[in-house]
């Protein structure tokens, strides 16, 4: 397309038709012209807003004068867009040419950014720590927060073995907490699995060691013990919001279970949860009490309570 914006007319409809034809044909040269047209349209909107902000009265305030001003502004922005303009056209052109560039043969799997790695959402684990996606937990060095290694496509047998090991590791402490709360031990282990993705996403201390926080309990104003930071997703007013929160840190899993038992026993809003022996009622009572913001928290917890790893442990 040889005609430049600086020498074209706003009334030249044939040029616009030719540009549409080029764009449909996938001509990369059309990207530059389309980008300039978009920038010109944006500048027209700016000028129109400026004119609308100026009070009008007198002899020249008529429909004819407004029509003339509109045509003048369109032609002016068209000519301005033919030069350097605002720089907006260049950015749009780069985006357009990137999107329509021919695909090249893939040399291998594209690496995910660290923030994009997630554990699968299924009955074997959650995507969230008190929210809807796994928190990005790291050794916290100088304030940066990273994500745990992406899960590999391990055989189901290996995954089942890891889940059983997780249950076996936590069950003694869970049985002790059961005597304090009346909540079945395997319910609490299932919730720990939900919060940590079966132990794969516990908040980490600055030295890389575990915080042993397996219930996603945050460090509020009344907490005076050690803390760790982790990025988590909370659902506020129906919208998922990612934020960095401070979580409590413990010296062992036994301490984590003890603090969880105290939370349920000492906070009146969890009164309906204590002594609950039916999985569905336990999960729904916990969500109704406001334990987590994820609207699907109860259903996820119910699925994990019925997972094979827990059933096999209970049957041994």
C-alpha positions in Angstrom: 0.0 0.0 0.0 1.9 3.0 -1.3 -0.4 5.8 -0.1 0.9 7.4 3.1 -1.4 8.6 5.9 0.1 12.0 5.8 -1.0 12.5 2.1 -4.3 10.7 2.3 -7.8 12.1 2.8 -10.3 11.1 5.5 -12.9 10.9 2.8 -10.9 8.4 0.8 -13.2 5.3 1.4 -11.4 3.3 -1.4 -8.2 3.3 0.6 -10.0 1.9 3.6 -11.5 -0.9 1.4 -8.1 -1.8 0.1 -6.7 -1.9 3.6 -9.5 -4.3 4.6 -8.7 -6.5 1.7 -5.0 -6.6 2.6 -5.8 -7.5 6.2 -8.1 -10.4 5.2 -5.3 -11.7 3.0 -2.9 -11.8 5.9 -0.5 -9.3 4.3 2.0 -8.3 7.0 2.3 -4.9 5.4 -1.2 -4.1 6.4 -0.3 -4.3 10.1 1.5 -0.9 9.9 -1.4 0.8 8.3 -3.9 -0.7 10.7 -1.8 0.4 13.6 -1.7 4.0 12.3 -5.4 4.0 11.7 -6.0 2.9 15.3 -3.7 5.6 16.6 -5.5 8.1 14.5 -8.8 7.0 15.9 -7.5 7.3 19.4 -6.2 10.9 18.7 -9.6 11.8 17.3 -11.3 10.7 20.6 -8.8 12.8 22.5 -9.5 15.9 20.4 -13.2 15.4 20.6 -13.1 15.1 24.4 -11.0 18.3 24.5 -13.5 20.2 22.3 -16.5 18.9 24.4 -14.9 20.3 27.5 -14.8 23.9 26.0 -18.0 25.9 26.5 -19.7 26.8 23.2 -21.9 29.8 22.4 -22.2 32.5 19.8 -22.4 32.7 16.0 -20.1 29.7 15.3 -21.9 27.3 17.6 -24.0 25.4 15.0 -24.3 21.9 13.6 -22.4 22.9 10.5 -19.4 24.2 12.5 -19.4 21.0 14.5 -19.4 18.9 11.4 -16.5 21.0 10.0 -14.5 20.7 13.2 -15.1 16.9 13.2 -13.8 16.5 9.6 -10.9 18.8 10.4 -9.9 16.8 13.5 -10.1 13.5 11.6 -7.9 14.9 8.8 -5.5 16.4 11.3 -5.1 13.2 13.3 -4.7 11.2 10.0 -1.7 13.5 9.0 -0.2 13.4 12.5 -0.4 9.6 12.5 1.6 9.6 9.2 4.7 10.9 11.1 6.1 9.8 14.5 2.7 10.3 16.2 2.3 9.2 19.8 4.3 6.0 19.4 1.2 4.0 19.9 1.1 2.8 16.3 4.5 1.2 16.7 3.5 -0.8 19.7 0.3 -2.0 18.1 2.2 -3.0 14.9 4.7 -5.1 16.9 1.8 -6.8 18.6 0.0 -7.5 15.3 3.1 -8.8 13.5 3.9 -11.0 16.5 0.4 -12.5 16.4 0.4 -13.1 12.6 4.0 -14.3 12.4 4.3 -17.8 10.8 4.7 -20.5 13.4 8.2 -22.0 13.6 8.8 -25.7 14.4 9.0 -26.2 18.1 12.5 -27.2 19.3 11.2 -28.6 22.6 8.7 -27.8 25.4 8.5 -24.1 26.2 9.6 -23.4 29.8 7.0 -22.1 32.1 7.6 -19.0 34.1 8.0 -19.8 37.7 4.7 -18.1 38.5 2.8 -20.3 36.1 3.7 -23.7 37.6 0.7 -25.3 39.4 -0.2 -28.6 40.8 -3.1 -30.4 39.2 -6.5 -29.8 40.6 -8.1 -33.2 41.2 -9.0 -35.5 44.1 -5.4 -36.1 44.9 -4.7 -32.5 45.9 -5.8 -28.8 45.7 -4.6 -25.8 43.9 -4.7 -23.6 47.0 -3.4 -22.6 50.3 -6.5 -21.0 51.8 -7.4 -20.0 48.3 -7.8 -21.3 44.8 -4.2 -21.8 43.6 -1.1 -23.1 45.1 0.9 -20.4 46.9 4.3 -19.7 45.4 6.5 -20.8 48.2 10.2 -20.3 48.4 13.1 -20.1 50.4 12.6 -16.5 51.2 16.0 -15.0 50.9 15.9 -11.3 50.3 12.2 -10.9 49.8 11.7 -12.8 46.6 9.0 -15.5 46.5 9.2 -18.4 44.1 7.2 -21.5 43.3 8.0 -25.0 44.2 9.2 -27.3 41.4 6.6 -28.3 38.9 5.2 -31.8 39.5 6.5 -34.4 37.1 4.3 -36.9 35.3 5.1 -39.7 37.8 3.2 -43.0 37.6 0.1 -43.2 39.6 1.7 -45.8 41.8 4.4 -43.4 42.8 1.9 -40.6 43.5 -0.1 -43.0 45.7 3.0 -44.0 47.6 3.8 -40.3 48.2 0.3 -39.7 49.5 0.4 -42.7 51.8 3.7 -41.5 53.1 2.2 -38.1 53.8 -0.7 -39.7 55.7 1.6 -42.0 57.7 3.8 -39.0 58.6 0.9 -36.9 60.0 -1.4 -39.5 61.4 0.2 -39.8 64.9 -0.1 -36.0 65.5 -3.7 -36.1 64.0 -4.7 -38.8 66.4 -3.5 -36.7 69.3 -5.5 -33.7 68.0 -8.6 -35.9 67.6 -8.7 -36.3 71.4 -8.7 -32.6 71.8 -11.3 -31.7 69.1 -13.4 -34.8 68.5 -12.7 -34.3 64.8 -11.6 -37.6 63.2 -7.9 -37.7 62.6 -8.3 -38.6 58.9 -10.5 -35.5 58.4 -7.7 -33.3 59.6 -5.1 -35.1 57.5 -7.3 -34.6 54.5 -7.5 -30.9 55.2 -3.7 -30.8 55.5 -3.5 -32.5 52.1 -5.9 -29.9 50.7 -3.9 -27.0 52.0 -0.5 -28.3 51.0 -1.1 -30.4 47.9 -0.3 -33.6 49.8 2.8 -32.0 51.3 4.2 -30.6 48.1 3.6 -26.9 48.8 4.3 -26.1 52.5 5.4 -22.6 53.2 9.2 -22.5 53.4 11.5 -20.6 55.8 14.3 -18.4 54.6 16.8 -21.2 54.9 14.7 -23.6 52.8 13.3 -25.6 55.7 9.6 -26.3 56.2 7.5 -24.0 58.3 5.3 -27.1 59.2 2.3 -25.0 58.5 0.0 -27.6 57.0 -3.3 -25.9 57.7 -2.7 -22.5 56.1 -3.1 -20.6 59.3 -2.2 -17.0 58.9 -0.2 -14.9 61.4 -2.6 -12.3 62.7 -1.9 -9.6 65.3 -2.2 -12.0 68.2 0.5 -14.3 66.8 4.0 -13.6 68.4 5.8 -16.7 67.0 7.9 -17.1 63.9 6.4 -16.4 60.5 6.9 -17.1 56.8 5.6 -15.3 53.7 3.8 -16.9 50.8 1.8 -15.8 47.8 -1.8 -17.1 47.9 -5.0 -16.5 46.1 -8.1 -15.3 48.0 -11.6 -15.0 46.6 -13.0 -11.6 47.7 -16.5 -10.6 46.5 -16.4 -13.4 44.0 -13.1 -12.3 42.5 -9.8 -14.1 42.9 -7.0 -11.9 44.2 -3.4 -12.9 44.5 -1.5 -11.4 47.5 1.5 -12.1 49.7 0.4 -13.1 53.3 2.3 -13.9 56.5 1.7 -17.4 57.8 2.6 -19.0 61.1 5.7 -21.2 61.4 6.1 -24.2 63.7 8.9 -26.3 65.0 7.1 -29.6 64.1 3.9 -31.1 62.6 2.8 -31.8 66.2 2.9 -28.1 67.0 0.9 -27.4 63.8 -1.8 -29.9 64.8 -1.8 -28.5 68.4 -2.3 -24.9 67.1 -5.0 -26.1 64.7 -6.8 -27.9 67.5 -6.6 -24.7 69.7 -8.0 -22.6 66.8 -11.1 -24.8 66.5 -11.6 -25.1 70.3 -11.0 -21.5 71.2 -12.8 -19.7 68.4 -16.6 -19.7 68.8 -17.3 -19.7 65.1 -15.9 -23.2 64.8 -18.2 -24.6 67.5 -20.2 -26.5 64.9 -17.1 -28.1 63.5 -16.0 -29.7 66.8 -17.0 -33.3 67.2 -18.3 -33.5 63.6 -18.0 -37.2 62.4 -19.7 -37.0 59.0 -17.3 -36.0 56.1 -19.8 -33.8 54.2 -21.1 -32.0 57.4 -17.5 -31.4 58.6 -16.4 -30.0 55.3 -19.4 -27.7 54.9 -19.4 -26.6 58.5 -15.7 -25.6 58.1 -16.4 -23.6 55.0 -19.5 -22.0 56.5 -17.4 -20.9 59.5 -15.2 -19.0 57.1 -12.1 -21.1 57.2 -11.3 -20.5 53.6 -12.5 -18.1 50.8 -12.5 -20.7 48.1 -16.2 -21.3 47.3 -15.3 -24.9 46.3 -13.3 -25.6 49.5 -15.9 -28.0 51.0 -16.3 -30.1 47.9 -12.6 -30.4 47.5 -12.2 -31.5 51.1 -14.9 -34.1 50.7 -13.2 -35.6 47.7 -9.9 -35.9 49.5 -11.5 -37.4 52.6 -12.7 -40.2 50.3 -9.4 -40.6 48.5 -7.7 -43.9 48.3 -4.7 -42.8 50.3 -6.9 -42.2 53.4 -9.1 -45.3 52.9 -6.1 -47.6 52.6 -4.5 -46.1 55.7 -7.7 -46.5 57.8 -8.0 -50.1 56.6 -4.5 -51.1 57.8 
